[in-house]
Amino acid sequence: MKHLTLFLLCVALVGCAGVQKEAKYPTGMDRDGVKQDDIYGEKESIFGEDGLRIFGDRKSDSAGSTDVITVNSYLWRASLDTVSFMPLTNVDPFGGVILTDWYSDPDKQDERYKLNVFVIGSQLRSDAIRVSAFQQKKKLGKWVDVNVDSSIATKIEDAILTRARQIRIAKNEG
């Protein structure tokens, strides 16, 4: 056990030998006013020429930029339009996630709804949208979860799909 500890201590000390003695603010220039790229050459990334890519693949469009949003833009805009009357708590266009906060209809103050909308496809198809609906009712001054009719989520999905088709048609005609 002593030898292992001594070995690890030596490795740690040897590893620290290349550490800079003086911290420098990364300005791109050294203290003499010479650009660091002139001294050290072009900087390289450990992730390669294109950098680290988390979303999508490496396909490029005609302009040469890479696509990073993998959700259908018509479904995304239609989802935002459809749930825009509800307060939004989280909106992630890259992941295709829209989370709403609780919403109560002014005519029915004793019940409220919350939606989670997931745009999960890049094509305008019915299986590219998923909605989860939650409902609570006020009982004795406290909000209590109740089962939501599954047709509510289906109706919202249908409304989003209808709106997405309208947006696509309007764009193609305009």
ZIHU-V946586 format. One line per field, one symbol per residue. ss: DSSP state (A for helix, B for strand, O for the rest). psi: psi as a letter, one per 30 degrees, with the letter a starting at -180 (. if undefined). Layout:
ss = ???
psi = ???
//
This chain:
ss = OAAAAAAAAAAAAAAAAAOOOOOOOOOOBOOOOOBAAAAAOOOOOOOOOOOOOOOOOOOBOOOOOBOOOOOOAAAAAAAAAAOOOOOBBBBBOOOOBBBBOOBOOOOOOOBBBBBBBBBOOOOOOAAABBBBBBBBBBBOOBBBBBOOOAAAAAAAAAAAAAAAAAAAAAAAAO
psi = eeeeeeeeeeeeeeffegkkfkkkkiffkafggkkeeeefakklkfgaefakjekaagklaffflkkfjglkeeeeeeeeeegffkkkfkjjfefhkkkllkkkkffifglllkkjkjjglflilfggkkkkkkkkkkkhgkkkklkkkffeeeeeeeeeeeeeeeeeeeeef.
//
